[in-house]
Amino acid sequence: MSSVSSLPVESLNVSLGERSYPIHVGAGLLTSREHLLPYLAGRQVMIVTNEVIAPHYLHALKETLAGALDAPKEETLAGAELEIREVILPDGEATKTLSSVERIWDALLAAGFNRRCTLIALGGGVIGDMTGYAAASYQRGVAFIQIPTTLLAQVDSSVGGKTGVNHPRGKNMIGAFWQPRAVLVDTDTLTTLPPRELSAGLAEVIKYGLIWDLEFLAWLEANLGALRGIEEGAIRYAIRRSCEIKAEVVAEDETEQGVRALLNLGHTFGHAIEAHQGYGNWLHGEAVSAGMMMAAWLSAQRGWLNEADVERVAAILCAADLPVTAPASMQAEDFLSRMRLDKKNVDSRLRLILLETLGRACIRDDTDPEQLERLLTDFPRT
């Protein structure tokens, strides 16, 4: 599945002291031994993927790992003889549960894997989150590597060490912070990504411009056509810049005690949509898009954004083929009951990420309940 690219592999670092790790971005990384083997903790490797991704990329990854038999021993801590196993899970957000993680644990135990094993997450955000949580909890913590195959996972969920599963009452309510040893972003995997999934990933890319980098937002507005066409130079830049921003934020606030919460623009509203509608009916990026639009409305009601700003947010989301309205089936109380369970809340105070201006976000826990309820009542639905 490797491609010939004129662009070299680019690398950046998530700086977390002894937990620091690289993010490698480039075409053909699934077949790059030099970017994979050095991050194995030992000779036992468990690949976790799903039924959609496995037919496309599992064989290529296993071939790369099997190449360790011919590799110089110094390339990998595992030496030459790797024991490679796999777990293939069902696809979809609805499978992001403890029972799926138990299947990973079961496979590890059945194979007799020890504390020097390495888990490799091959898939989107669901696979990455579950694999990371399995790694964080198996024998109190083992190594794992992220190989994200969706744009959303490449720019967001694979970076930063958030792992976990959903609960019927709330998204990502059970989990742990557990950093990978490396993130390998193979841009070739986007060629098999459905357009709807690509748009969902663009929601997280647009988020970085809205909260952190107005120049990047302007670049995105000018290059959405190239991004939706998966033009290599454009998609590479969008991924790298998104990862740079996230790495900077995570290095400052690894466990989301402060500034890292800014990365959740739209997520409090969006998670409420996902939970209420049933996980998987709205893709995460779609729900976040509607949530960012709601955050923009509320920011305008507080006098921070003007009408042109709100229209600009709506325009770029629509250009990415993303929703800017809420589900018709959700009432204000449906939102509020879910939002009260949000992990960012402190001492029963609802904390929301809002926009002071385009390109700069803030964390606020002083939203007037009546103003919020009015927003949730008046916001457009389809």
Disulfide bonds with the S-S distance in Angstrom:
none
